[in-house]
Amino acid sequence: MIPDMPSVTVSPNPFWTAFGRQKSFIWTDTRELVSMATYSKGSLRERSEGHWQARFCRTDRNGSSIVTRSFEATSRRAATLIMEDIRRELIEQDADSASDCNLVAYMLDYVDERERSQQIEPSTATNYHSSIKHLARYLEGYSIGEMTSESVMDVQAGLLADGLVADTVAKDHRFFKQVMDYACEMGHIHRSPFNKATKPPKRWKPRPNALDERSRSMLLSVLDASPTTKQSVAARLGLLAGLRREEVAGLRWGDVDLVANRIRVGRAVGVSNGRPYLKGTKTEAGEREVVLEKGLADTLRSLRSSLGVSAREDHYVLGDGDSFYTPDRITKDFTSLAKAMNLIGAAGKRAMMHDLRNTFVRIPSRLLCTFRQPHRPAIRCGYSSSRVTSW
């Protein structure tokens, strides 16, 4: 919930003020300009012969209110047509007002509405706010109705000149386009400034930093020689089951079937503004069953045995009882191990936790021991598209 704050005087560079110490500028003054309103289909009431009243429920970020209009009509059918015209006029009035509103404030409100309606995860909202912070450098003073294709490309060129990498600017570009397409769909602008000519910068696809067979074997040897700890189990789940670090953190004992030697991946731990929270998998394809390699199954049995009665179905495999490890902690634990081992991946960089997942994608099916798994890496790892694994 956004705290109540006093209004402040707008500084010469209001967007940096908004994202800096005096946050009240964006969160109070400019947000009042954004309506993002929707209207119900309306209802009719005949107050007296030939006199009608139309009622609409108008909903925006501040709540709902009733809008009424009275008029004359000779029949219910005629009154219904007039009511539809009134509704269109109300929507157009809001759209005209919205087209003059501050663009950065519109973006903030767009993200807020999507998060409140649970269309996006809090972690996604955090990423969107990062994009807004970048875009705000060049959108000062713009309303949503003033953007053109040329100004979109100017903003993009400015961000690249600031030193942002192409991948980051491309991400900002996609968010910007998403907001303007939404504004067009809502009738707040007549046409989106994005078209075939306004392309994002070409993204650089880095070489996966997966481990080769020698490095993979060396890591497994170190893990085999070490006590069974939550840190070593996390590394094994990434290397031998292809779990994302968020999925490792969200794994509960109820998801682990040590009779059938399978685990079900159905939740993850996200992080928003430094705070962890439970969420679904990254994609629908992320909900999957993974057949356990024999060594990993034995490790999980050993860990469960050492935990005893505390390894309840609703408790997390990592963490303490019903509380979970955070993804950042999992990353830090593995980074310390990789640094101690001087573990280097195929791209020549020190291995990170996510590189274990990339290694699993590249494991030939003959190395998956005696258990049958789908051979397609995308299925094994829960990718939404096989193109992700076409290296």
N, C-alpha and C positions, 0 to 999 in steps of 0.2 A: 504494500500500500504506500502511495506517495505521501510523504508528510506534508502538513500545511506549512507553508513558508511565506514570509512577507514578500511583497513585490519589491523589485529592485530597479534601479535606473539602468537602462541598457547602455553597455559600454561601447566604444567605437568598434570593437570586434566581439559581438555578442555571442557567437557560437563557441569561441574559446572560453569565454566566461561561463557559458552554459555547461561545458564539459570540465571546467576547472573548479575553483572554489565556490563560486556563487551559482549553484545549480538552480536557483529559483527562477532564473530567467526563462529557461525552456520549460521547466515543470509547472510554472504558473502562467506567466503572461502569454506566451505564444501558443500554448496548448489550448487556451480558451478560444483561439481562432479556428480550430479544426472541429468540424461537426461530425463527420463520418456517420451521418444519420441514415436510418432506414425507416420506412413507413409501412404499416400494415396495409392490407388490402382495403380496409375500411368497412364500416357498417352504416346502414341507413335507418333513419327514424322519421316517420311522418308526424310532424308536430301538430299540424292542422291541415285541412283540405288544401292541397296545392303547395303547402309549405313543408320543406324537408330539411333535415340536418344530417350531415355526413360526419362521422367520427373516425379519426385515425390515431393509431398508437405510434408515436415518434420515439425511436430509441437511438441514443448515442452514448458515448463513453461516460456521460454524467448520469445516465439512467433513462427512464421512460417518462413520457408525458402524453397527454391527450390533446389532440388538435381537432377543433370542430369548425365546420363551415356551414352556414345556413343559406338556402337558396329556394327558388320556386321551380316546380316542374309539374307537368300535367299528368304524369303516370310514374309508376315505380321503375319501369324500363327506362324512361327518359331521365329519371333521377339517378339511376345507376350509371348511365353514360356521363352525366355531369359530374358524379362523384369520381369517376375514373379520370376525367379531365382535371379536376381539382388536385387529385393525388399527383398527377404528372407535373402540374405547376409547382406544387410544394417541393417535389424532388428537384426540379430545375432551379428553383430559388436557392435551395441548399447547395446545388452544384455550382451555381454562379458565385456564391459566397465562398465555397471551398477553393475555387480556382484562384482566388486572390490571397489565400492563406500562405503563410510562411512554409517553404518547402521542407526545411529541416524539421520543423515542428510537425509537419504532416508525416514525415518518415517516422519520427518518434512515436506518434500516435498510432500509426499503422502497426508497428512492432508491438506496442502495448496492447492493442486490441487483439492481435493474433495470439499473444501469450495468454491473455486473460481468458480467451475463448478456447484455450488448449489446442490451438491449431499448430503451434510450434512448441518445442521443448525450451525450458529456461536457458539451457546452454546455447541453443540456436539464437535466442533473443540476445544473449551476450555477444555472439558473433556479429549479429546485425548491428548492434550498438557500436561495435568497433568500426564497421563499414561507415556508419553515419558520422563517426568522429573524423574519419578520413575525408569523406565527401564535404563535410561542413567547412573545410578550409576554403572551398571555392564556390560554395552555394550561398554565401552571405547575401542577404537582400533579395534573393529570388523567391518568387511565388511559384506554385506548381503550374500555373498557366503560362509562365514566361519561358519555360525551358524549350530549347530547340535542339535539333540534331547537332548543330555546330557547337552549342554550349556543352552538350554531353561530351563531345570529343575534346573540347578545351579542358574540361574537368579531368578527363582521363590522362591527357598529356601532362597536366600539372602534377598529378599524383605520381606519374612515372618520373618526372623531373625532380620531384621531392626525394627520390631514392627508394620508393616502394617497389618491391619486386613485382614482376608481371603476374604471378599467381595471385598476389594480394589485390592488385588493381582489377584483375579479372573477376575476383570474388565481389569486390565493391560494385563493379559494372553489373553483375547479375542481380545483386540486391537492388540497385538503382532502377534497373529495368523492371523488376518485379513490382516495385512501388508505383512506377508510372503506368504500368499495364493495369494495375489495380485501380488507379485514379481514373483511367479511361473507361474501365468496365463499370465503375460507379457513376460515371457521367460527370465527374469533377473536372475533367478536361475532355476536349473533343477528339484529340489524337495524341498518341504517345510519341515523344520525340525520338524513340528508339525505332530503328528500321534496319534494313540489310546493310546500310552503309556504316552504322554505328556498331562496329564489332569490337569486342574486348581484345586486349593484347593477347598474342599467342602465348599460351602457357607452356612453360618448360617442364617436361616430364623427366624427373630425376631417375637415375638408374637405381633400382631397388638395392638396398644394402643388406640383402639376405646373406646368410652364412653358407659357405661352401661345405662340402661333406667333411673335410678335415676339421674346420672350426666347429661344426655341429657336433662331431664326435668328441672333440676336446671339451666342449661345454657339457655334454652328457656325462663324460667321465668325471668332471668336477662335481656335478650334481649327484652322481651315484656315490661318490666318496664322501659327500657331506651328509650331516644329519637331515632327517626329514623335517623341514621347517616350512612355515607359510611362504617365506621368500622363495625357497627352492621349488615349492609346489606351483607358485605363480609362474616361474620361468618355464617349468615343464608344461603347464597348460597352454602357454603361448607357443612353445616349440613343438609339442607333440599333439596338440588339439587345435591349434590355429585360433585361439580365442583372442579377441581384442582385450586390452587391459581393463576397459570398462566392463566387459563381460566376465573377466576373471573376478573382478571385485564384486559383481552381483550374483555370483554362483552360490547357491545354497545346497546344503546336504540333501534336501529333498529333490534336487535336480540330478543327483548322482546315483546311478543304478550300478552297484558293484557286483550284481548277479549277472546282468546282461552285458556288463562292461560298456555302459553308455552314459553320456551326460546330455541333459537337455539344456540348451541355451535359450533363455526366454526373457531375460532382463539384463539391465546394465546399470552402472552407477555413473551419472553425469556430474559435471561441476559447472556451477553458474555463480559468477562473482565470488569465487573462492570457496563456495559452499557445495558439498556433495549432496546429491539427491538421487532417489531411485527412479528409473525410467525404463522404457521398453528398449529393444535392440535398435541398432542404427537404422536398419531397413526391415521390411517384412521378411525378406529372405534371411535375415539374421536369426530368426527363430528356427532352430534346427536341432537335430540330434547328431551327436558326434560319437563315433565308436572309439573307445579308448585303446590305445596301444598298451600292450601288456605291462611294460615298465611303469607307465603312468597309472594304470589301474592298481598295481601293487603299491605305488607311492600313496595314492589316495586311501587305500585300505590301512596302510601304516599310520597315516595322519589321523584317520577317523578312530583307529584303535587307541592312539595316544590321547585323544581328546575325551574318550569315554562318553559319559552321559551328556556332556556339553555339546556333542555333535548331533543336536536335534535337527529334525527335518527342516524347521523354519530358521535355523541358524546358518550363518554364512561360512563357507569353507575357509575363507580368509577373514581376518578380523577377530573380533571378540564377541562371541555369542550372536545377539541380534543386531550388532553394529558391524559395519563393513570397513575393510581397508579402502582408502581412497585411491583412485587411479594414479594420482601424483606420487603417492607413497610407493606403489608398485613400481613405477618408473624409476624412482630414486634408488630403491633396493637393487633393481637389476643394473642400473647404471654403475653403482658401486662395484658390483661383481664384475661387470664387463671391463671396468677400469683396472681392477686388480689383475684380471686375466689378460689384459691388452687384447681383447676380443675385437677383431676387425672384420667388417663385412665386405661384400663384393665390390662396393663402391669406394672402398678405401677409407671408410669412416668407422669410428668406434660404434659397435653395435648398440642399438637401443631396444627397448622392450618390443616396439612394433616390428622390428626387424625379425623377431622370432616368428611372428605371424607370416611375414613374407617368406621366411625359410620354409615354413610348413606348406605354403602354397606350392613351392617348387620341389617338395619331396616326391620322388618317383613312387608309384604305387607299390613297388617291390619292397620299399623300406617301411611300409605300414604294417609289417609283421603279419600275423596270422588272421587279423580281423579284416573283414570286407568293408570297404568304404566306397562311396561314389568316386570315380576317377576324376571327375571334373573338379578342378580347384575351386571354382566359383561356388559349387554346391557345398563342398567340404567346409568352406570358410564363411558361408553366408553372405557372399557378395550379391548385390542386386543385379549385376550384369557380368557375363563372362569376359567382357572387354577389359575389365579391371585387371584380370590375371593374364592377359595376352601380352606377355613381355617379349 
